[in-house]
Amino acid sequence: MAEIMVLANTARQNFVWIGLSLGLLLVGGIVAFILVRSRLRNGDDHNSASDTEVFSMEQLRRLRREGNISDGEYEVLKNQIIRNARL
């Protein structure tokens, strides 16, 4: 009889820990979802410093002069630099 009580108590403790673990996992998932969603809404997913390399106009001119970028790419990048400078 005592062994059954010990097993029942152990099973109850296991269910409590499993429930707490699942609850923490659910809360963590909700927090992660909210953070990702707010970051996407703010447009930060493409504008972080690690994702974007910053060029000066002189560097762009040199890249175009050396043939590393086309005239079209130069114009697009130049316009981005000008637009970002206005912000």
C-alpha positions as CSV (number, residue, x, y, z in Angstrom):
1,M,0.0,0.0,0.0
2,A,2.8,2.4,0.8
3,E,4.5,1.7,-2.5
4,I,1.3,2.6,-4.3
5,M,1.1,5.9,-2.4
6,V,4.8,6.7,-3.3
7,L,4.1,5.9,-7.0
8,A,1.0,8.1,-7.0
9,N,2.9,10.9,-5.4
10,T,5.7,10.6,-7.9
11,A,3.3,10.5,-10.8
12,R,1.5,13.6,-9.5
13,Q,4.9,15.4,-9.2
14,N,5.8,14.4,-12.8
15,F,2.5,15.8,-14.1
16,V,3.1,19.1,-12.2
17,W,6.5,19.4,-13.8
18,I,5.3,18.5,-17.2
19,G,2.5,21.0,-16.9
20,L,4.9,23.7,-15.8
21,S,7.3,22.9,-18.6
22,L,4.5,23.1,-21.2
23,G,3.2,26.3,-19.7
24,L,6.7,27.9,-19.9
25,L,7.1,26.7,-23.5
26,L,3.8,28.2,-24.4
27,V,4.6,31.5,-22.8
28,G,8.0,31.6,-24.5
29,G,6.4,30.9,-27.8
30,I,3.9,33.7,-27.4
31,V,6.6,36.2,-26.4
32,A,8.7,35.2,-29.4
33,F,5.7,35.5,-31.7
34,I,4.9,39.0,-30.4
35,L,8.5,40.2,-30.7
36,V,8.9,38.9,-34.3
37,R,5.5,40.4,-35.3
38,S,6.3,43.8,-33.8
39,R,9.7,43.8,-35.5
40,L,8.2,43.0,-38.9
41,R,5.6,45.7,-38.4
42,N,8.3,48.3,-37.7
43,G,10.3,47.2,-40.8
44,D,13.4,46.4,-38.7
45,D,13.9,43.0,-40.3
46,H,15.7,44.6,-43.3
47,N,17.3,47.6,-41.8
48,S,19.6,46.3,-39.1
49,A,23.3,47.1,-39.4
50,S,24.2,43.4,-39.8
51,D,21.9,43.1,-42.8
52,T,22.9,46.3,-44.6
53,E,26.3,47.5,-45.8
54,V,26.7,51.2,-45.8
55,F,28.5,52.9,-48.7
56,S,29.6,56.4,-49.2
57,M,29.1,58.2,-52.5
58,E,32.8,58.0,-53.2
59,Q,32.9,54.2,-52.6
60,L,29.9,53.9,-55.0
61,R,31.7,55.9,-57.7
62,R,34.8,53.8,-57.3
63,L,32.7,50.6,-57.6
64,R,31.1,51.9,-60.8
65,R,34.4,53.1,-62.2
66,E,36.0,49.8,-61.6
67,G,33.1,47.9,-63.2
68,N,31.9,46.2,-60.0
69,I,28.4,47.6,-60.3
70,S,26.4,48.7,-63.3
71,D,25.2,52.2,-63.9
72,G,21.7,51.1,-62.9
73,E,22.9,49.6,-59.6
74,Y,24.8,52.8,-59.0
75,E,21.7,54.9,-59.5
76,V,19.6,52.7,-57.2
77,L,22.3,52.7,-54.4
78,K,22.9,56.5,-54.8
79,N,19.1,57.1,-54.4
80,Q,19.1,54.9,-51.3
81,I,22.0,56.9,-49.8
82,I,20.3,60.2,-50.5
83,R,16.9,58.9,-49.1
84,N,18.6,57.6,-45.9
85,A,20.5,60.9,-45.5
86,R,17.2,62.8,-45.4
87,L,15.9,60.7,-42.5
